[in-house]
Amino acid sequence: MTSKPFSEYAERNGPAILEVLRDEFSSATRVLEIGSGTGQHAVQFAGALKHLQWQTSDLDENCEGISAWVQSSGLSNLMPPLALDVRTARLPGATYDAVFSANTSHIMSLDSVERMFALIGRTLKLDGVFCLYGPFRQADAFNSPSNGRFHESLRARDSAMGIRDIEVLDEFGTKNGLTRRRLYAMPANNHVAVWVKLSPISD
Ligand SMILES: C[S@@+](CC[C@H](N)C(=O)[O-])C[C@H]1O[C@@H](n2cnc3c(N)ncnc32)[C@H](O)[C@@H]1O
């Protein structure tokens, strides 16, 4: 079996995110996770929220590691990863009633983030919920000096990366039938933003 990739960070931030998902996904049934990374979050969340069928996904190169976590978890409500790139993915319409993603919007280019919202708008059922965890800018400002430094370090690594303005994400949401209903403050200057699909989307 492939060895399991490990992220200390995902291990640490998982419990606080889980408490948000307990509420936000309380009446959901099928969840798509975009950018599952190592797969650790999926194991934590599917293990605690047994009413959910949790579908992992990521770029092809990460799928083997995620599969290793899925297999060793033995969880029957956790699905092996889909190879899913938000830039090219086509999913059947209105299939999921929840979507989760963590730490993706500052890693993907802004164009990819817009495509992620379009994909989510198409694949969520009406009243479906999208929870996005990560650092965000709000009202043209970073919420901490450390997030400002993090943004600069991302830009130095790749000029397409960077912490996104929540207002820009809201615009992407609006274009795709998604209205933000909450912004939870989380440890370490992160947030969980929650959008709900209130309008149908024509494919
Ligand atoms: C910082 S990691 C976060 C991983 C995990 N969600 C976590 O919080 O530990 C960013 C993830 O986004 C994924 N990603 C980047 N570009 C993507 C794209 N175009 N489509 C889908 N996933 C993408 C990466 O492969 C990676 O797993």
The ligand as an SDF file (V2000), in Angstrom:
LIG
                    3D

 27 29  0  0  0  0  0  0  0  0999 V2000
   -2.7110   23.9460    0.3310 C   0  0  0  0  0  0  0  0  0  0  0  0
   -3.3630   22.5010   -0.3630 S   0  0  0  0  0  0  0  0  0  0  0  0
   -4.7340   22.1890    0.7420 C   0  0  0  0  0  0  0  0  0  0  0  0
   -4.9990   20.7190    0.9160 C   0  0  0  0  0  0  0  0  0  0  0  0
   -6.0880   20.3740    1.9390 C   0  0  0  0  0  0  0  0  0  0  0  0
   -7.3780   20.8480    1.4970 N   0  0  0  0  0  0  0  0  0  0  0  0
   -5.7400   20.9430    3.2880 C   0  0  0  0  0  0  0  0  0  0  0  0
   -6.3330   21.9400    3.7090 O   0  0  0  0  0  0  0  0  0  0  0  0
   -4.8360   20.3910    3.9290 O   0  0  0  0  0  0  0  0  0  0  0  0
   -4.1540   23.0570   -1.8620 C   0  0  0  0  0  0  0  0  0  0  0  0
   -4.8020   21.9200   -2.6150 C   0  0  0  0  0  0  0  0  0  0  0  0
   -5.4450   22.4800   -3.7790 O   0  0  0  0  0  0  0  0  0  0  0  0
   -5.2580   21.5640   -4.8350 C   0  0  0  0  0  0  0  0  0  0  0  0
   -5.4240   22.2530   -6.1250 N   0  0  0  0  0  0  0  0  0  0  0  0
   -4.6270   23.2070   -6.6650 C   0  0  0  0  0  0  0  0  0  0  0  0
   -5.0590   23.5570   -7.8710 N   0  0  0  0  0  0  0  0  0  0  0  0
   -6.1650   22.8190   -8.1270 C   0  0  0  0  0  0  0  0  0  0  0  0
   -7.0640   22.7190   -9.2320 C   0  0  0  0  0  0  0  0  0  0  0  0
   -6.8910   23.4540  -10.3350 N   0  0  0  0  0  0  0  0  0  0  0  0
   -8.1150   21.8630   -9.1360 N   0  0  0  0  0  0  0  0  0  0  0  0
   -8.2900   21.1230   -8.0230 C   0  0  0  0  0  0  0  0  0  0  0  0
   -7.4670   21.1520   -6.9380 N   0  0  0  0  0  0  0  0  0  0  0  0
   -6.4160   21.9930   -6.9910 C   0  0  0  0  0  0  0  0  0  0  0  0
   -3.8430   21.0670   -4.6140 C   0  0  0  0  0  0  0  0  0  0  0  0
   -3.5550   19.9000   -5.3420 O   0  0  0  0  0  0  0  0  0  0  0  0
   -3.8150   20.8800   -3.1140 C   0  0  0  0  0  0  0  0  0  0  0  0
   -4.2290   19.6110   -2.7130 O   0  0  0  0  0  0  0  0  0  0  0  0
  1  2  1  0
  2  3  1  0
  2 10  1  0
  3  4  1  0
  4  5  1  0
  5  6  1  0
  5  7  1  0
  7  8  2  0
  7  9  1  0
 10 11  1  0
 11 12  1  0
 11 26  1  0
 12 13  1  0
 13 14  1  0
 13 24  1  0
 14 15  1  0
 14 23  1  0
 15 16  2  0
 16 17  1  0
 17 18  1  0
 17 23  2  0
 18 19  1  0
 18 20  2  0
 20 21  1  0
 21 22  2  0
 22 23  1  0
 24 25  1  0
 24 26  1  0
 26 27  1  0
M  CHG  2   2   1   9  -1
M  END
$$$$
